[in-house]
Amino acid sequence: MAAAPVWSVDPRTGNPREQVAVEATAEEVDRAVRASHAVRESLADRTLRAAFLRAAADLLTAAGEHVIEAADAETALGPARLTGELARTAAQLRAFAEVVDEGAFLDIHIDHEDATRTPPWPDLRRYKIPLGVVAVYAASNFPLAFSVPGGDTASALAAGCPVVVKAHPDHPATSELCASLLRRAAAQVGLPEDVLILVHGFEAGVELIKHPLVAAAGFTGSVRGGRALFDAAAARPAPIPFHGELGSLNPVVVTESAAAERGEQIGAGLAGSMTMGAGQFCTKPGFVLAPAGEKGDRLLKSLTDAVSDTEAAVLLDHRMRDAFVAGVRERAELPGVEAPVTPGSGGDHTVSAGFLTVPAHLLAAPGPHDALLEECFGPVTVVARYASDDEITAVLSRLPGNLTATLQIATDDADADAPGLLAALTPLAGRVLVNGWPTGVAVAPAQHHGGPYPATTSTSTSVGATAVERWLRPVTYQTTPEVLLPPELRDNNPLNLPRRVNGRRA
């Protein structure tokens, strides 16, 4: 049987653009993983790894016009958004090169023999080594920053792990272009091109997670798809780490004091955040607790005005568009739910932004309104109007894990509700914001992009310097002669790496 073609599709029309590849068979996935595994030792040289990451950033930037053109044709995200995403992707690659150069991610600890301790210490030397081949499942909503050249790939390569990427079907041409640039960057610095290999197809993704030489996986996508792969990773004869970002509601709590002080500003800010990128950001604020009464009414009027001015938008594909239209219709038909600005179809190929409101007490216990506490991918948010602090507490207790949680408080530092609400939001998310909006994830050392399930399937971050830790494991050498030790663990520190010796920073 002939391999299934992989088509690039224009989301603005739903029409195929070009065939760019064919779906990989099980045999081709096997060959890809084995080829990747065969070159893993080539990544042992940290200097080469750092040079590779910088070369990849340079080639992506140099080809920026073509990369942006390809991505816009397949995602309809627009040149302005994609220009920013490309810059972020290149910066992320360079940031991981700096992580590799510095070497702190190796987490080196050396404890010399000490017979005076109880019990005595033998000579112990620990650092972290790469896991092996990493499978990366590209995201739909970020064709660059969370796809072939994105954070999972960059951090895995920084850790010294070769990567096999399963392309997302929404942007196969962009994936092919980016993969070719990364492979060219590898060759440019003297590494085998097979440190990165691209495959296409649903079945290829299934075969990839099952392959015995795949040592870990990174995923960004739906709860359903991610959970299926997570379960498959756990069901293997030798289970592997699966770092999945699956879904997030990203709740916002607006205190009465904040609504009274700057309700109009908060409403406008919420509109901008929930419609950014046509509501297709993983950190979109999809659920808001706002006060009932006049204070909350001002916020809602501002939100209504701003969302009403938002133009119809194209989603990443027509399947997502249909799911959005059906999802908001189902939610809007629930008793007690109102739609000050009705979200839904904006035309044959577009959607219109909107928001729903509901009394918060209807969400305080399980019931027919539970769908309002689930992510709806696209430009919509739910505003639950609370009448008391008890209603806030009851609703928050029912929320799943999230990437972010936001607290809007009065700016005069006199908001009495702030400490308790901040404490209530902290267990719900990996990043907690005060008087900001969650869309936009800075690539910074202190960043954490993850959260309790279903936001992610692990406690790790997929953004920031510590994302590299997902692809490493510690190993300790005990009473090992110096000549047999890796250079990283020798007493004279020939590589000049940061480390701790006998518990003290050396």
ABEGO torsion letter per residue (X at the ends): XBBBBBBBBBAAAGBBABBABBBBBAAAAAAAAAAAAAAAAAAABAAAAAAAAAAAAAAAAAAAAAAAAAAAAAAGAEAAAAAAAAAAAAAAAAAAAAAAAAGAAAGBBBBBBBAABOBBBBBBBBBBBBAEBBBBBBBAABAAAABAABAAAAAAAAAGBBBBBBBBAABAAAAAAAAAAAAAAAAAAGBBAAABBBBBEAAAAAAAAABAABABBBBBEBAAAAAAAAAAAAABABBBBBBBBABBAGBBBBBAAAAAAAAAAAAAAAAAAAABGGGABAABBABBBBBBEAAAAAAAAAAAAAAAABBBBBBABAAAAAAAAAAAAAAAABBGBBBABBBEBAEAABBBBBBBBBBAAAAABBEAAAAAABBBBEBBBBBBBBABAAAAAAAAAABBBBABBBBBBBAAGABAAAAAAAAAAAAABABBBBGBBABEBBBBAABBBBEBOAABABABBABEAAAAAAABBBBBBBGBBAAABBAAABAAGAAGBBBBBGGBBX
